[in-house]
Amino acid sequence: MSDEETAASPTRSTGSLKAGTGDLHAADAAAAIDLATAAPHTPLARRDLSMRIAETVIYLLAVIGAVAIGLGISDYLRQHPYVYAYLIAYAAFRIADLLVREESMLGTDRAHFARRIMGELPVLVLFAVAPLERSFHAGEAPGWLAGLGILIELIGLWLALGARVQLGFFSAGEVTGTARPIVRNGLYRFIRHPIYAGEFLVLLAWPFEYGAPLTMLATIAAGVVMLRRRIAEDEAEMLAHYGDEYASYMRVTDALIPNLW
């Protein structure tokens, strides 16, 4: 007798063996359902774990920062106006960057959100290491060096935010379906990734505030490695999407620094 016939005539006497088989079928079906429902949740559990770890690390760093404020960091900032100015400009930059960023560029899935959080951890390390290195030097950083850091930061802010605005402006109203045109105007006429260049300058300015040469060298080395990887990933996607059109754009522009890189 087939399973369909058994299901269609539940009152037919089939003996204890058949009844047991029915229970076995039910158990197998329940087990199959459990496996089917449990398997898709495994990657999600890993993503949730990585996101919770990242959030915990950031939270602990925020707690340490709150303790530092309680111990008198406000007095320190009043005595170091360049450091104070950098932090204010950086906070404004992050808020402005969020406001001008296109919604399609903001990842909404958990995996993308977790990657964004993990990507912020090196930035937090940079902010911690520069003043730590200064604590091993005698005296304060020269005022002109800190002022140069502010200038570099402002150039980076202008570059990153200006490129973000131009990216939205020059591609507005020209979207056909899901395809956007390749932006070649403004800053994108000279380099392909002005946003990355600006963000790198903003972070590179921080070691100048403390006169931390080792942190500066480490920032440059780590930045070059990370930028190469991010640019390679982005351009691989652009080539896959636009093909020869983007390849021709790559031939007439540099990635980050005109006539150099």
C-alpha positions in Angstrom: 0.0 0.0 0.0 1.3 3.4 -0.9 1.6 6.4 1.5 -1.2 8.1 -0.3 -3.5 5.1 0.2 -2.5 4.9 3.9 -3.3 8.6 4.3 -6.6 8.3 2.5 -7.9 5.4 4.7 -6.8 6.0 8.3 -9.5 3.7 9.7 -8.4 0.5 7.9 -6.9 -2.1 10.2 -3.3 -2.7 9.2 -1.9 -4.3 12.4 0.5 -3.0 15.0 3.4 -3.0 12.5 1.6 -0.8 10.1 0.6 1.6 12.9 4.2 1.7 14.0 5.3 2.5 10.4 2.8 5.4 10.4 4.5 6.8 13.5 7.8 6.3 11.9 6.7 8.2 8.8 5.5 11.0 11.1 8.8 11.1 12.9 10.7 11.1 9.7 8.6 14.0 8.4 9.1 15.9 11.6 12.8 15.3 11.4 12.9 16.5 7.8 11.1 19.6 8.7 13.4 20.3 11.6 16.5 19.9 9.3 14.9 22.0 6.6 14.1 24.8 9.0 17.4 24.6 11.0 19.8 24.7 8.0 19.0 28.1 6.7 19.5 29.7 10.1 23.1 28.5 10.5 24.7 31.4 8.4 22.3 33.9 10.1 23.5 32.7 13.5 27.1 33.3 12.5 26.3 36.8 11.2 24.5 37.6 14.4 27.5 36.4 16.4 29.9 38.5 14.5 27.7 41.5 14.7 27.2 41.1 18.5 31.0 40.8 19.0 31.5 44.0 17.0 28.8 45.8 18.9 30.3 44.6 22.2 33.8 45.9 21.3 32.5 49.2 20.2 30.3 49.5 23.3 33.3 48.7 25.6 35.4 51.4 23.8 32.5 53.8 24.3 32.5 53.0 28.0 36.2 53.7 28.2 35.6 57.0 26.4 32.9 57.9 28.9 35.3 57.1 31.8 37.9 59.3 30.1 35.4 62.2 30.0 34.7 61.7 33.6 38.5 61.9 34.4 38.9 65.2 32.7 39.1 64.8 29.0 37.1 68.0 28.6 39.9 70.0 30.2 42.4 68.3 27.9 40.4 69.3 24.8 40.2 72.9 26.0 44.0 72.9 26.2 44.4 71.2 22.8 42.1 73.2 20.4 43.4 71.5 17.3 42.5 68.1 18.6 39.1 69.5 19.6 38.6 71.0 16.2 39.5 67.8 14.5 37.0 65.8 16.5 34.2 68.3 15.8 34.9 68.3 12.1 35.1 64.5 12.0 31.7 64.2 13.8 30.2 66.7 11.3 31.7 64.7 8.4 30.2 61.4 9.5 26.8 63.0 9.9 27.0 64.9 6.6 28.2 61.7 4.8 25.3 59.8 6.1 22.8 62.5 5.0 24.2 62.8 1.4 24.7 59.1 0.9 22.2 57.5 -1.4 19.8 55.0 0.1 20.9 52.3 -2.3 24.4 52.6 -1.0 23.3 51.9 2.6 23.3 48.1 3.2 20.2 46.9 4.9 21.0 43.2 5.3 22.6 41.9 8.5 25.8 40.7 6.8 26.5 44.1 5.2 25.7 45.8 8.5 28.1 43.5 10.4 30.9 44.2 7.8 30.4 48.0 8.2 30.8 47.7 12.0 33.8 45.5 11.7 35.2 48.0 9.2 35.0 50.7 11.9 37.2 48.8 14.3 40.5 49.8 12.6 39.4 53.5 12.8 38.9 53.1 16.5 42.3 51.6 16.9 43.8 54.5 15.0 42.1 57.0 17.3 43.5 55.1 20.3 47.1 54.5 19.1 48.0 58.1 18.1 47.6 59.6 21.6 49.1 56.5 23.1 52.3 56.9 21.0 52.4 60.6 22.1 52.4 59.5 25.7 55.9 58.0 25.1 57.3 61.2 23.7 58.5 64.2 25.8 56.3 67.3 25.4 53.4 68.1 23.2 53.2 67.9 19.4 54.3 71.2 17.6 51.4 73.5 17.0 52.2 73.8 13.3 52.0 70.1 12.9 48.6 69.9 14.5 47.4 72.8 12.3 48.7 70.9 9.3 46.6 68.0 10.4 43.5 70.2 10.4 44.2 71.4 6.9 44.6 67.8 5.7 41.4 66.8 7.3 39.5 69.7 5.7 40.9 68.8 2.3 39.7 65.2 2.9 36.3 66.4 4.0 35.9 68.5 0.9 37.0 65.7 -1.3 34.8 62.9 0.2 31.6 65.0 0.6 32.1 66.8 -2.7 32.5 63.6 -4.6 29.4 62.1 -2.8 27.3 65.1 -3.8 28.6 65.0 -7.4 28.0 61.3 -7.6 24.3 61.8 -6.9 24.0 65.0 -8.9 25.5 63.9 -12.2 23.6 60.6 -12.1 20.2 62.0 -11.1 17.4 61.7 -13.6 19.5 59.4 -15.9 18.6 56.1 -14.4 17.2 53.6 -16.9 15.8 50.6 -15.1 18.4 49.6 -12.6 21.4 50.9 -14.6 23.1 54.2 -13.7 25.5 56.0 -16.0 29.2 56.1 -15.2 29.9 59.5 -13.6 32.8 61.2 -15.4 32.4 64.8 -14.4 33.6 66.9 -11.5 36.2 65.1 -9.3 35.5 61.8 -11.2 37.1 63.4 -14.3 40.5 63.1 -12.6 40.3 60.1 -10.3 37.9 57.1 -10.1 37.6 56.9 -6.3 37.6 60.4 -4.8 35.5 59.3 -1.9 38.0 56.8 -0.8 40.8 59.3 -1.3 39.0 61.8 0.9 38.2 59.3 3.7 41.9 58.3 3.7 43.1 61.9 4.1 40.6 62.5 7.0 42.1 59.5 8.9 45.7 60.3 7.9 45.3 63.7 9.5 44.7 62.2 13.0 48.4 61.2 13.7 49.4 64.8 12.8 47.4 66.1 15.7 49.7 64.2 18.1 52.9 64.1 16.1 52.8 60.3 16.0 55.1 59.2 13.2 54.9 55.5 13.8 51.1 55.7 13.8 51.3 57.7 10.6 53.4 55.1 8.8 51.2 52.3 10.0 48.1 54.2 8.8 49.7 54.7 5.4 50.7 51.0 5.1 47.3 49.7 6.3 45.4 52.2 4.2 47.2 51.3 1.0 46.5 47.6 1.6 42.8 48.2 2.4 42.3 50.7 -0.4 43.8 48.3 -3.0 41.5 45.5 -1.9 38.3 47.7 -1.8 39.2 49.3 -5.2 39.8 45.9 -6.8 36.4 44.6 -5.5 34.5 47.7 -6.6 36.1 47.8 -10.0 35.5 44.1 -10.6 31.8 44.8 -10.0 31.8 47.8 -12.3 33.6 45.9 -15.1 31.1 43.0 -14.7 28.2 45.5 -14.9 29.4 48.0 -17.5 32.1 46.1 -19.4 34.1 48.0 -22.0 32.5 51.3 -21.1 34.1 51.2 -17.6 37.3 49.7 -19.0 37.7 52.7 -21.3 37.1 55.0 -18.3 39.8 53.2 -16.4 42.3 53.8 -19.2 42.0 57.6 -19.1 41.8 58.1 -15.3 43.8 57.1 -12.2 42.4 55.3 -9.2 43.3 57.7 -6.3 46.2 60.0 -7.2 46.4 61.7 -10.6 49.5 60.6 -12.6 50.6 58.3 -9.7 48.0 55.7 -8.7 
